[in-house]
Amino acid sequence: MRELNALVLENVRIAENIYSLTFATEEPVPVRCGQFAMLGVNGFPLRRPIAICKAEGNRVTVCYQIKGAGTRTLAETYKPREHISVLLPLGNGFEVGAGQKRVAVVGGGVGIFPLVSVIRAYCAEKEIYAYMGFRSRAAVCMEYELRRGKSLVISTDDGSLGRRGTSVQAFMDEIDKIAPDVVLSCGPVPMLRALKSALSGRGIPAYASLEERMGCGIGACLVCVCDKNDGTHARVCKDGPVFDLSKIVL
């Protein structure tokens, strides 16, 4: 993990309340798929944790949703040629084993963004089956990245694009056909809870990247602690954000 003074290259709206921010670091930073960054926003004491979608050399792209004053300031203030303070790379990412050829990625809402990095990392050597859920057509974004895998099924809550329903429902409708060796996921807790329940008893390894509020991003403040099935606790920022789905309490 390093603190960097990065140069903003682009900060553009890509969907309803969704922005893509690309910045350049002074030198390349190795990033694994599923890791995240903590971005400093002027006027706010706490950094914002944001998933890394792409990392190519010294160019890094993160995507975020406007949820409050901090992310709104990030969207409105940080234009090309501005500088931004960044901590990265943070957390433990996704890893796909050598024997896991068929990979299902199941995402919902802003949970699609860390999964974009998974698809980019493994699409050349694995069969990636993507199931992505959005609120509506207006929220759909990065479709061109999601299509890098073998197949993509888009679901929307209102049926305005793709299937009506959730990404978990779409995935479970095809699970026997694609027979995945591993499932990787990210999204809101109700989505992850539904996926965990649906996979119960199937014996398929499944991992989830958790979305939690964070203070420091390095494991010191304990704001992002989650519960595990064995009664222990884990820090999402330091011990995660990726966990074995079967071992966490949702």
RACOR-V717065 format. One line per field, one symbol per residue. phi: phi as a letter, one per 40 degrees, with the letter a starting at -180 (. if undefined). A space follows every 10 residues. Layout:
phi=???
This chain:
phi=.bcbbcbcba abcbacgbbb bbbbccadbc bccgcbbbbc bdgbcbcbca cccbabgbbb bbbabcbacc cccdccbcbd gcbbcbbacb gcccbbcdcc cbbbbbbagc cccccdcccc cbccbbcbbb bbbbcadccc afcccccccc abbbbbdcgc agcchbcccc cccbdcccfc cabbaaicdd cccccdcccd gcgcdbbbcc bbcbbbgbgc cgcbcbcbcc gcbbcccccb ccbcdcbbcb
